[in-house]
Amino acid sequence: MLTKIYIVLWFLIAAAAATLYVTGSMTEMVVVLFGFICFGMVFMGMLSVLPTAVHDSLTKH
């Protein structure tokens, strides 16, 4: 379940970035903010999603 939430969050962030780009509101400061958000998302994936996915795949035989 955590993996699905993680994927949905990535899609929401990408949709928000695309919306800001299309409307012309994607300034340099907004790009930096999205960089921080993506950096945090990558670490969230490494710390919570990846171990869950590996554990689930090892326990299902």
KADA-V401566 format. One record per pair of residues at least 12 apart in sequence whose ideal C-beta (glycine too) atoms are under 6 Angstrom apart, sorted by the first residue. I is the first residue (numbers start at 0). J is the second residue. D is the distance in whole Angstrom. If there is no record, write none. Layout:
I:J:D
I:J:D
//
This chain:
1:48:6
1:51:5
2:48:5
2:52:6
5:48:5
16:33:6
//
